[in-house]
């Protein structure tokens, strides 16, 4: 087995998200954080002002609105790349 992992993400570099999807980006980013936080809490993690893996403390176990902007950007990036992958794969996104 090759010990070097070589990721092959979907190439989304040609996709520009339409402006009307920006509200969806924020909605999905919030949900990304909620899912991440629920997973950590289910594993016994709690809020702590500094990350401590031994004690399972994490400073990002807070409401999405209370996250630092760089953490929100991390979640937004996940949402944007997911939406771009959907679009580049030939799917469409329609608002009800």
C-alpha positions in Angstrom: 0.0 0.0 0.0 1.3 3.5 -0.9 2.1 5.4 2.2 1.6 8.7 0.5 -2.0 9.9 0.4 -2.7 11.9 -2.8 -6.1 13.7 -2.5 -8.1 14.2 -5.7 -10.9 16.7 -4.9 -13.3 17.7 -7.5 -11.9 20.5 -9.5 -14.2 23.5 -8.8 -11.8 26.2 -10.0 -14.0 27.0 -13.0 -17.2 27.5 -10.9 -18.2 30.9 -9.6 -21.2 30.7 -7.2 -24.1 32.9 -8.2 -24.8 35.8 -5.8 -28.2 34.3 -4.9 -26.4 31.3 -3.3 -24.5 33.5 -0.8 -27.3 33.2 1.8 -27.2 29.4 1.4 -23.5 29.5 2.0 -24.0 31.1 5.4 -26.8 28.8 6.2 -24.7 25.7 5.3 -21.6 27.1 7.1 -23.7 27.5 10.3 -24.9 23.9 9.9 -21.3 22.6 9.3 -20.4 24.2 12.7 -23.5 22.7 14.4 -22.6 19.2 13.1 -19.0 19.6 14.1 -19.9 20.8 17.6 -22.5 18.1 18.1 -19.9 15.5 17.2 -17.4 16.9 19.7 -20.0 17.2 22.4 -21.1 13.6 21.8 -17.4 12.6 22.3 -17.3 14.4 25.6 -15.7 17.6 24.6 -16.7 20.9 26.4 -15.9 24.5 26.0 -12.6 25.7 27.2 -10.8 29.0 26.5 -7.8 27.0 25.0 -7.8 23.7 23.2 -6.7 20.9 25.4 -7.0 17.4 23.8 -6.3 15.6 27.1 -9.2 17.4 28.9 -11.3 17.6 25.7 -11.7 21.4 25.9 -12.2 23.4 22.8 -12.6 27.2 22.4 -14.9 26.8 19.3 -17.7 25.0 21.2 -19.8 28.1 21.1 -22.7 29.4 19.0 -21.8 30.1 15.4 -22.4 33.8 15.8 -19.8 33.8 18.6 -17.0 32.2 16.6 -14.0 34.2 15.5 -14.3 35.3 11.8 -11.4 33.0 10.8 -13.4 29.9 12.1 -16.5 31.0 10.3 -14.4 31.3 7.1 -13.3 27.7 7.6 -17.0 26.6 7.7 -17.9 28.9 4.8 -15.1 27.4 2.7 -16.5 23.9 3.3 -20.0 25.1 2.3 -18.7 26.9 -0.8 -16.7 23.9 -2.0 -19.6 21.6 -1.4 -21.9 23.9 -3.5 -19.3 24.2 -6.2 -18.9 20.4 -6.4 -22.6 20.0 -6.7 -22.7 22.6 -9.6 -19.6 21.3 -11.4 -21.1 17.8 -11.2 -24.1 18.8 -13.3 -26.6 19.2 -10.5 -28.7 22.4 -10.1 -29.8 24.2 -7.0 -33.3 25.7 -7.0 -34.9 27.8 -4.3 -38.4 26.8 -3.5 
